[in-house]
Amino acid sequence: MSVTVSSKYQVVIPEEIRKATGIKPGQKVEIITYGDHMAIVPVPDPKSMRGFLKGAKLTGYRDKKDRF
């Protein structure tokens, strides 16, 4: 799918892509470049990440010498 860059360097994300990725008006996206390619990645809402570590083991990852 191709889009056109406007004179203000803006692009419109096609409806099909917006629906597939769940992008909403005002949502932040990250543009990642690698070489001569780029990817537009939706930034998740911090509220949607609440509790995603629930049940994670919080001990045993650091050596005692690392603690103050």
PyRosetta script that sets phi, psi and omega in degrees:
from pyrosetta import init, pose_from_sequence

init()
pose = pose_from_sequence("MSVTVSSKYQVVIPEEIRKATGIKPGQKVEIITYGDHMAIVPVPDPKSMRGFLKGAKLTGYRDKKDRF")
pose.set_psi(1, 135.7)
pose.set_omega(1, -178.9)
pose.set_phi(2, -119.3)
pose.set_psi(2, 151.6)
pose.set_omega(2, 176.8)
pose.set_phi(3, -130.4)
pose.set_psi(3, 164.1)
pose.set_omega(3, -179.7)
pose.set_phi(4, -108.5)
pose.set_psi(4, 137.2)
pose.set_omega(4, 176.5)
pose.set_phi(5, -84.2)
pose.set_psi(5, 128.8)
pose.set_omega(5, -178.9)
pose.set_phi(6, -77.3)
pose.set_psi(6, 175.1)
pose.set_omega(6, 178.4)
pose.set_phi(7, -65.3)
pose.set_psi(7, -18.3)
pose.set_omega(7, 176.7)
pose.set_phi(8, -97.3)
pose.set_psi(8, 14.6)
pose.set_omega(8, 180.0)
pose.set_phi(9, 61.8)
pose.set_psi(9, 35.0)
pose.set_omega(9, 177.3)
pose.set_phi(10, -105.4)
pose.set_psi(10, 150.5)
pose.set_omega(10, 174.6)
pose.set_phi(11, -130.0)
pose.set_psi(11, 153.6)
pose.set_omega(11, 175.6)
pose.set_phi(12, -104.1)
pose.set_psi(12, 126.1)
pose.set_omega(12, 177.6)
pose.set_phi(13, -79.1)
pose.set_psi(13, 122.6)
pose.set_omega(13, -177.0)
pose.set_phi(14, -58.9)
pose.set_psi(14, 148.0)
pose.set_omega(14, -177.3)
pose.set_phi(15, -54.2)
pose.set_psi(15, -41.6)
pose.set_omega(15, -179.6)
pose.set_phi(16, -57.9)
pose.set_psi(16, -41.7)
pose.set_omega(16, 179.3)
pose.set_phi(17, -71.3)
pose.set_psi(17, -42.1)
pose.set_omega(17, 178.9)
pose.set_phi(18, -59.7)
pose.set_psi(18, -44.3)
pose.set_omega(18, 179.8)
pose.set_phi(19, -66.4)
pose.set_psi(19, -41.7)
pose.set_omega(19, -178.1)
pose.set_phi(20, -66.6)
pose.set_psi(20, -32.6)
pose.set_omega(20, -177.4)
pose.set_phi(21, -100.9)
pose.set_psi(21, -9.5)
pose.set_omega(21, 179.2)
pose.set_phi(22, 75.1)
pose.set_psi(22, 22.3)
pose.set_omega(22, 179.3)
pose.set_phi(23, -70.4)
pose.set_psi(23, 132.5)
pose.set_omega(23, 179.8)
pose.set_phi(24, -115.0)
pose.set_psi(24, 157.8)
pose.set_omega(24, 177.2)
pose.set_phi(25, -57.5)
pose.set_psi(25, 135.3)
pose.set_omega(25, 179.4)
pose.set_phi(26, 85.5)
pose.set_psi(26, -8.9)
pose.set_omega(26, -179.9)
pose.set_phi(27, -71.5)
pose.set_psi(27, 145.0)
pose.set_omega(27, 177.3)
pose.set_phi(28, -81.2)
pose.set_psi(28, 145.6)
pose.set_omega(28, 172.8)
pose.set_phi(29, -129.8)
pose.set_psi(29, 152.0)
pose.set_omega(29, 178.3)
pose.set_phi(30, -105.5)
pose.set_psi(30, 133.3)
pose.set_omega(30, 175.4)
pose.set_phi(31, -105.5)
pose.set_psi(31, 119.1)
pose.set_omega(31, -177.2)
pose.set_phi(32, -111.6)
pose.set_psi(32, 128.1)
pose.set_omega(32, 178.6)
pose.set_phi(33, -111.1)
pose.set_psi(33, 144.0)
pose.set_omega(33, 173.2)
pose.set_phi(34, -148.4)
pose.set_psi(34, 114.4)
pose.set_omega(34, -174.3)
pose.set_phi(35, 64.2)
pose.set_psi(35, -131.6)
pose.set_omega(35, 179.1)
pose.set_phi(36, -99.6)
pose.set_psi(36, 21.0)
pose.set_omega(36, 178.4)
pose.set_phi(37, -115.0)
pose.set_psi(37, 160.1)
pose.set_omega(37, 173.4)
pose.set_phi(38, -144.0)
pose.set_psi(38, 155.5)
pose.set_omega(38, 177.2)
pose.set_phi(39, -130.2)
pose.set_psi(39, 142.3)
pose.set_omega(39, 176.2)
pose.set_phi(40, -107.8)
pose.set_psi(40, 117.1)
pose.set_omega(40, -174.4)
pose.set_phi(41, -118.5)
pose.set_psi(41, 124.8)
pose.set_omega(41, 178.0)
pose.set_phi(42, -63.7)
pose.set_psi(42, 137.5)
pose.set_omega(42, 175.9)
pose.set_phi(43, -91.2)
pose.set_psi(43, 122.9)
pose.set_omega(43, -178.4)
pose.set_phi(44, -67.8)
pose.set_psi(44, 148.5)
pose.set_omega(44, 176.1)
pose.set_phi(45, -67.6)
pose.set_psi(45, 130.3)
pose.set_omega(45, -179.6)
pose.set_phi(46, -54.2)
pose.set_psi(46, -32.4)
pose.set_omega(46, 178.9)
pose.set_phi(47, -64.2)
pose.set_psi(47, -31.8)
pose.set_omega(47, -179.4)
pose.set_phi(48, -72.7)
pose.set_psi(48, -15.9)
pose.set_omega(48, -179.1)
pose.set_phi(49, -92.7)
pose.set_psi(49, -4.4)
pose.set_omega(49, -178.2)
pose.set_phi(50, -60.6)
pose.set_psi(50, 126.3)
pose.set_omega(50, 176.6)
pose.set_phi(51, 84.2)
pose.set_psi(51, 5.7)
pose.set_omega(51, -175.9)
pose.set_phi(52, -70.5)
pose.set_psi(52, -14.5)
pose.set_omega(52, 176.5)
pose.set_phi(53, -99.2)
pose.set_psi(53, 9.2)
pose.set_omega(53, -178.9)
pose.set_phi(54, -57.5)
pose.set_psi(54, 127.2)
pose.set_omega(54, 179.2)
pose.set_phi(55, 89.6)
pose.set_psi(55, -1.8)
pose.set_omega(55, -179.5)
pose.set_phi(56, -72.2)
pose.set_psi(56, 143.1)
pose.set_omega(56, 176.8)
pose.set_phi(57, -73.8)
pose.set_psi(57, 123.3)
pose.set_omega(57, -174.3)
pose.set_phi(58, -104.4)
pose.set_psi(58, 1.2)
pose.set_omega(58, -179.8)
pose.set_phi(59, -118.7)
pose.set_psi(59, 158.3)
pose.set_omega(59, 175.2)
pose.set_phi(60, 89.3)
pose.set_psi(60, 4.1)
pose.set_omega(60, -178.6)
pose.set_phi(61, -94.9)
pose.set_psi(61, -21.6)
pose.set_omega(61, -177.6)
pose.set_phi(62, -118.4)
pose.set_psi(62, 148.5)
pose.set_omega(62, 173.4)
pose.set_phi(63, -73.9)
pose.set_psi(63, 150.1)
pose.set_omega(63, 178.8)
pose.set_phi(64, -61.0)
pose.set_psi(64, -29.7)
pose.set_omega(64, -179.9)
pose.set_phi(65, -67.3)
pose.set_psi(65, -19.2)
pose.set_omega(65, 179.4)
pose.set_phi(66, -78.9)
pose.set_psi(66, -15.3)
pose.set_omega(66, -176.7)
pose.set_phi(67, -87.6)
pose.set_psi(67, 149.5)
pose.set_omega(67, -179.3)
pose.set_phi(68, -89.7)
pose.dump_pdb("model.pdb")
